[in-house]
């Protein structure tokens, strides 16, 4: 078996291990799914009546944003489980095995991709229940879901990098919450970014979360009509910019996370 085949086989093994870990600890998946469901119910039935979006139902406008909230919440589990493995000495055991060094992180992020797929399916069902509908062609809808999964996979490498740098679950949770909340709320997830005041509007329009949310809305047919959309370049070309963001994140954070992992296991 050559090096590439070994790396693929080891990555599959680690993916199965982590998938089984989630199955045995469903609270991990529950945490990633429950928060977005709470947001859907909260904004659909409580705050939604007070928020107006020109040209589209607020519930349809909101649901693609909650998909991204689910992605950000699920990605934090990547980092959290990595810090738990560090604390338990799991990486030290992996170091003694004849396995490819890249397999641990690849397997972790792939298993989290499966968890993201599950959470997106759950959110889609909840969205359909509260009134969300897809108004585009089937292939555009499929592209929307694939784009969400690509961003989810890329973002999981970001949280893996942060986890390997911080190394403890408590510190990681605090930092992840501190970063994820501004990412979600300084964006167009729940409200049109054009309504935000000056500096906050600029931040929201160039926030990668806003871009992926806008791309999902465009591909699902839930976007604000073109005449009312912000003129910011990322939001005008949301699908293309979302692809660029995902590729850029992978280019930067895959080697960075791998280097941190190698540094960690060599201690």
Secondary structure as a PSIPRED ss2 file (coil, helix, strand):
# PSIPRED VFORMAT (PSIPRED V4.0)

   1 X C   1.000  0.000  0.000
   2 X C   1.000  0.000  0.000
   3 X H   0.000  1.000  0.000
   4 X H   0.000  1.000  0.000
   5 X H   0.000  1.000  0.000
   6 X H   0.000  1.000  0.000
   7 X H   0.000  1.000  0.000
   8 X H   0.000  1.000  0.000
   9 X H   0.000  1.000  0.000
  10 X H   0.000  1.000  0.000
  11 X H   0.000  1.000  0.000
  12 X H   0.000  1.000  0.000
  13 X H   0.000  1.000  0.000
  14 X H   0.000  1.000  0.000
  15 X H   0.000  1.000  0.000
  16 X H   0.000  1.000  0.000
  17 X H   0.000  1.000  0.000
  18 X H   0.000  1.000  0.000
  19 X H   0.000  1.000  0.000
  20 X H   0.000  1.000  0.000
  21 X H   0.000  1.000  0.000
  22 X H   0.000  1.000  0.000
  23 X H   0.000  1.000  0.000
  24 X H   0.000  1.000  0.000
  25 X C   1.000  0.000  0.000
  26 X H   0.000  1.000  0.000
  27 X H   0.000  1.000  0.000
  28 X H   0.000  1.000  0.000
  29 X H   0.000  1.000  0.000
  30 X H   0.000  1.000  0.000
  31 X H   0.000  1.000  0.000
  32 X H   0.000  1.000  0.000
  33 X H   0.000  1.000  0.000
  34 X H   0.000  1.000  0.000
  35 X H   0.000  1.000  0.000
  36 X H   0.000  1.000  0.000
  37 X H   0.000  1.000  0.000
  38 X H   0.000  1.000  0.000
  39 X H   0.000  1.000  0.000
  40 X H   0.000  1.000  0.000
  41 X H   0.000  1.000  0.000
  42 X H   0.000  1.000  0.000
  43 X H   0.000  1.000  0.000
  44 X H   0.000  1.000  0.000
  45 X H   0.000  1.000  0.000
  46 X H   0.000  1.000  0.000
  47 X H   0.000  1.000  0.000
  48 X H   0.000  1.000  0.000
  49 X H   0.000  1.000  0.000
  50 X H   0.000  1.000  0.000
  51 X C   1.000  0.000  0.000
  52 X C   1.000  0.000  0.000
  53 X C   1.000  0.000  0.000
  54 X C   1.000  0.000  0.000
  55 X C   1.000  0.000  0.000
  56 X C   1.000  0.000  0.000
  57 X C   1.000  0.000  0.000
  58 X H   0.000  1.000  0.000
  59 X H   0.000  1.000  0.000
  60 X H   0.000  1.000  0.000
  61 X H   0.000  1.000  0.000
  62 X H   0.000  1.000  0.000
  63 X H   0.000  1.000  0.000
  64 X H   0.000  1.000  0.000
  65 X H   0.000  1.000  0.000
  66 X H   0.000  1.000  0.000
  67 X H   0.000  1.000  0.000
  68 X H   0.000  1.000  0.000
  69 X H   0.000  1.000  0.000
  70 X H   0.000  1.000  0.000
  71 X H   0.000  1.000  0.000
  72 X H   0.000  1.000  0.000
  73 X H   0.000  1.000  0.000
  74 X H   0.000  1.000  0.000
  75 X H   0.000  1.000  0.000
  76 X H   0.000  1.000  0.000
  77 X H   0.000  1.000  0.000
  78 X H   0.000  1.000  0.000
  79 X H   0.000  1.000  0.000
  80 X H   0.000  1.000  0.000
  81 X H   0.000  1.000  0.000
  82 X H   0.000  1.000  0.000
  83 X H   0.000  1.000  0.000
  84 X H   0.000  1.000  0.000
  85 X H   0.000  1.000  0.000
  86 X H   0.000  1.000  0.000
  87 X H   0.000  1.000  0.000
  88 X H   0.000  1.000  0.000
  89 X C   1.000  0.000  0.000
  90 X H   0.000  1.000  0.000
  91 X H   0.000  1.000  0.000
  92 X H   0.000  1.000  0.000
  93 X H   0.000  1.000  0.000
  94 X H   0.000  1.000  0.000
  95 X H   0.000  1.000  0.000
  96 X C   1.000  0.000  0.000
  97 X C   1.000  0.000  0.000
  98 X C   1.000  0.000  0.000
  99 X C   1.000  0.000  0.000
 100 X C   1.000  0.000  0.000
 101 X C   1.000  0.000  0.000
 102 X H   0.000  1.000  0.000
 103 X H   0.000  1.000  0.000
 104 X H   0.000  1.000  0.000
 105 X H   0.000  1.000  0.000
 106 X H   0.000  1.000  0.000
 107 X H   0.000  1.000  0.000
 108 X H   0.000  1.000  0.000
 109 X H   0.000  1.000  0.000
 110 X H   0.000  1.000  0.000
 111 X H   0.000  1.000  0.000
 112 X H   0.000  1.000  0.000
 113 X H   0.000  1.000  0.000
 114 X H   0.000  1.000  0.000
 115 X H   0.000  1.000  0.000
 116 X H   0.000  1.000  0.000
 117 X H   0.000  1.000  0.000
 118 X H   0.000  1.000  0.000
 119 X H   0.000  1.000  0.000
 120 X H   0.000  1.000  0.000
 121 X H   0.000  1.000  0.000
 122 X H   0.000  1.000  0.000
 123 X H   0.000  1.000  0.000
 124 X H   0.000  1.000  0.000
 125 X H   0.000  1.000  0.000
 126 X H   0.000  1.000  0.000
 127 X H   0.000  1.000  0.000
 128 X H   0.000  1.000  0.000
 129 X H   0.000  1.000  0.000
 130 X H   0.000  1.000  0.000
 131 X C   1.000  0.000  0.000
 132 X C   1.000  0.000  0.000
 133 X C   1.000  0.000  0.000
 134 X C   1.000  0.000  0.000
 135 X C   1.000  0.000  0.000
 136 X C   1.000  0.000  0.000
 137 X C   1.000  0.000  0.000
 138 X H   0.000  1.000  0.000
 139 X H   0.000  1.000  0.000
 140 X H   0.000  1.000  0.000
 141 X H   0.000  1.000  0.000
 142 X H   0.000  1.000  0.000
 143 X H   0.000  1.000  0.000
 144 X H   0.000  1.000  0.000
 145 X H   0.000  1.000  0.000
 146 X H   0.000  1.000  0.000
 147 X H   0.000  1.000  0.000
 148 X H   0.000  1.000  0.000
 149 X H   0.000  1.000  0.000
 150 X H   0.000  1.000  0.000
 151 X H   0.000  1.000  0.000
 152 X H   0.000  1.000  0.000
 153 X H   0.000  1.000  0.000
 154 X H   0.000  1.000  0.000
 155 X H   0.000  1.000  0.000
 156 X H   0.000  1.000  0.000
 157 X H   0.000  1.000  0.000
 158 X H   0.000  1.000  0.000
 159 X H   0.000  1.000  0.000
 160 X H   0.000  1.000  0.000
 161 X H   0.000  1.000  0.000
 162 X H   0.000  1.000  0.000
 163 X H   0.000  1.000  0.000
 164 X H   0.000  1.000  0.000
 165 X H   0.000  1.000  0.000
 166 X H   0.000  1.000  0.000
 167 X C   1.000  0.000  0.000
 168 X C   1.000  0.000  0.000
 169 X H   0.000  1.000  0.000
 170 X H   0.000  1.000  0.000
 171 X H   0.000  1.000  0.000
 172 X H   0.000  1.000  0.000
 173 X H   0.000  1.000  0.000
 174 X H   0.000  1.000  0.000
 175 X H   0.000  1.000  0.000
 176 X H   0.000  1.000  0.000
 177 X H   0.000  1.000  0.000
 178 X H   0.000  1.000  0.000
 179 X H   0.000  1.000  0.000
 180 X H   0.000  1.000  0.000
 181 X H   0.000  1.000  0.000
 182 X H   0.000  1.000  0.000
 183 X H   0.000  1.000  0.000
 184 X H   0.000  1.000  0.000
 185 X H   0.000  1.000  0.000
 186 X C   1.000  0.000  0.000
 187 X C   1.000  0.000  0.000
 188 X C   1.000  0.000  0.000
 189 X C   1.000  0.000  0.000
 190 X C   1.000  0.000  0.000
 191 X C   1.000  0.000  0.000
 192 X C   1.000  0.000  0.000
 193 X H   0.000  1.000  0.000
 194 X H   0.000  1.000  0.000
 195 X H   0.000  1.000  0.000
 196 X C   1.000  0.000  0.000
 197 X C   1.000  0.000  0.000
 198 X H   0.000  1.000  0.000
 199 X H   0.000  1.000  0.000
 200 X H   0.000  1.000  0.000
 201 X H   0.000  1.000  0.000
 202 X H   0.000  1.000  0.000
 203 X H   0.000  1.000  0.000
 204 X H   0.000  1.000  0.000
 205 X H   0.000  1.000  0.000
 206 X H   0.000  1.000  0.000
 207 X C   1.000  0.000  0.000
 208 X H   0.000  1.000  0.000
 209 X H   0.000  1.000  0.000
 210 X H   0.000  1.000  0.000
 211 X H   0.000  1.000  0.000
 212 X H   0.000  1.000  0.000
 213 X H   0.000  1.000  0.000
 214 X H   0.000  1.000  0.000
 215 X H   0.000  1.000  0.000
 216 X H   0.000  1.000  0.000
 217 X H   0.000  1.000  0.000
 218 X H   0.000  1.000  0.000
 219 X H   0.000  1.000  0.000
 220 X H   0.000  1.000  0.000
 221 X C   1.000  0.000  0.000
 222 X C   1.000  0.000  0.000
 223 X C   1.000  0.000  0.000
 224 X C   1.000  0.000  0.000
 225 X C   1.000  0.000  0.000
 226 X H   0.000  1.000  0.000
 227 X H   0.000  1.000  0.000
 228 X H   0.000  1.000  0.000
 229 X C   1.000  0.000  0.000
 230 X C   1.000  0.000  0.000
 231 X C   1.000  0.000  0.000
 232 X C   1.000  0.000  0.000
 233 X H   0.000  1.000  0.000
 234 X H   0.000  1.000  0.000
 235 X H   0.000  1.000  0.000
 236 X H   0.000  1.000  0.000
 237 X C   1.000  0.000  0.000
 238 X H   0.000  1.000  0.000
 239 X H   0.000  1.000  0.000
 240 X H   0.000  1.000  0.000
 241 X H   0.000  1.000  0.000
 242 X H   0.000  1.000  0.000
 243 X H   0.000  1.000  0.000
 244 X H   0.000  1.000  0.000
 245 X H   0.000  1.000  0.000
 246 X H   0.000  1.000  0.000
 247 X H   0.000  1.000  0.000
 248 X H   0.000  1.000  0.000
 249 X H   0.000  1.000  0.000
 250 X H   0.000  1.000  0.000
 251 X H   0.000  1.000  0.000
 252 X H   0.000  1.000  0.000
 253 X H   0.000  1.000  0.000
 254 X H   0.000  1.000  0.000
 255 X H   0.000  1.000  0.000
 256 X H   0.000  1.000  0.000
 257 X H   0.000  1.000  0.000
 258 X H   0.000  1.000  0.000
 259 X H   0.000  1.000  0.000
 260 X H   0.000  1.000  0.000
 261 X H   0.000  1.000  0.000
 262 X H   0.000  1.000  0.000
 263 X H   0.000  1.000  0.000
 264 X H   0.000  1.000  0.000
 265 X H   0.000  1.000  0.000
 266 X C   1.000  0.000  0.000
 267 X C   1.000  0.000  0.000
